[in-house]
Amino acid sequence: MLKAVISRSGQAKIMKQLYRRGNLFLANGRPELAVKHYQKYLAFYHQGWEAEPVVVADIYHNLGMIAEERQAIDEAIAYYEQALKYDAYHGMTWIFLAKLYLNRYEEQHRQSDRMMGVKALEEAERCKTGFPAVNFLKKRYAIA
């Protein structure tokens, strides 16, 4: 069986197209197609194709949002945590993660969720994003 060899520039084009199309599908309310494009991008990345860590983080963040929309909270948390491995300064991911942990704390009263939510908010502040969501969540969950 012959195996096609794709140049680095060809790989970069394919990766860029997958990322852009995934984002377009997500923006246009087609999350199932966005997931397919993001997963294909990640498969190529994990096979050794080059990618910018911030883009990989963004893809994992977007997969987390899609999982959250489906109410797959544990899956969403895993995706957000994966995003942060590639970009620890992805402030919006810290905020989304904090929201999930704090919501789960409110529902299930597990102290570990509150602690993780507080830590995520602290990390969001460290990123100096200036997002008002940080203060909103701190106020809502009575976090000093």
N, C-alpha and C positions, 0 to 999 in steps of 0.2 A: 504494500500500500504506500502510495506517495503522500508525503506530508508537505503541505504548502509552507513556505517560509515567508513570513511577513516582516518587512523592515520595521525598524523602530519608529520611523515617521508614519508608516502605515498603521502600526499599533496605536500610536498616539491619536491618529485620526479616528480610528474605531472607538477608542476609549472616550474621546470627546463627544462623538455622536451618541454613544450609549448614555452618557451622563446627561447631555442636553435633551435627548428624547425622553429619558426617565423623568427629568424635571418638567418637561412639557406635558407629559401624561399626568403627572401628579397635579400640576396647575390646572389641568382641564378635567379634573374629577375622574381620572381613570387609574386609580391606584394599582389595580391588578397588572396593568401594562407597565406602569412605573417600576413595580417590583421586578418584573421580568428583565427589564433593561438594567436595573441596578444590580441584580444578581449576576447577570452576564458580565457586567463590568467587574464586579468583585471576583468572579471566577477567573477572568483573565489576569487580574491583579495578583491573585494568589498562585497563578501559574508562572509568575515572574515578569509580567508586563509592567512597565513603569507607570506610576501614578503619583500625583501630589498627595501627601498625607492629608491636607486640608480638604481635598475633594473626596477622599475615602471617608473622612470623618463626616462630611456633609451627606454622603450617601447613607451611612449608617444612621445618621440623625433622621433623614427622611424615612428610612425603613422603620425607625422607632415611631415616628408620627403615624405612619400607616398602621402599624400594629396597635398603637394606642387607639386609633379610630375604630379598629375592630374589637376593642375592649380586651385585647391580649396584653394585659399589663406587664406580666413577667417577661414576655417577649420584647415589649417596648423598652423596658428597663435594660434588658441585655443589649439591645441595639444601641441605646444611648450610652451605656458604659463602653461598648466597643468603639463608638465614635470618639469618646474621650481618650482612648488609647492612642488615637491618631492625631488628635488636636486637643490638648488639655485646656486650651484657652477658648474653646468653642462655647462662649457664654450662654447662648440660647439653649444648648444641650444641657448645661447645668441647671438652667431654670426649668426646663421640661422634666428633667429627672427629679428635681426637688418637688415639683408639683405632684408627680406620680407617687413618690414616697409619702408626702404629707397627706394626700388624699387617701392613700391606703391606711395610713396611721389613723386618720379620722374615722374610717370605716371599721378597722380591725383592732385598733388600740394597741398595736405592737410598738413598743418603745424603740426597737431597732429601726423601724421605718421612720419614726420621728428623728432619730439621730442621723440617719442617712439623708433625710430631707434637709435638716439644718446644715449638715456638712456641704451638701450640694449648693445651698444658698450662699454659704460662705465662699465657696469656690467661684460662684457666679459674681460675687462682689469683687473677688480678687482679680477677675478678668477685666474689671472696670468697664463694663459694657454700658452702664448708665440706663439699662432697661428698667422702666418703672415696675415691671412685674416682680422684681426682687423685693421692693418695698411692699408691694401689694401682698405677696405671699407671706412676708414677715409679719405684716399686720394681721392678716387673716388667721394665721396660726399662732399668734401671740409669741413671736420669736424676737428676743431683744437684739 
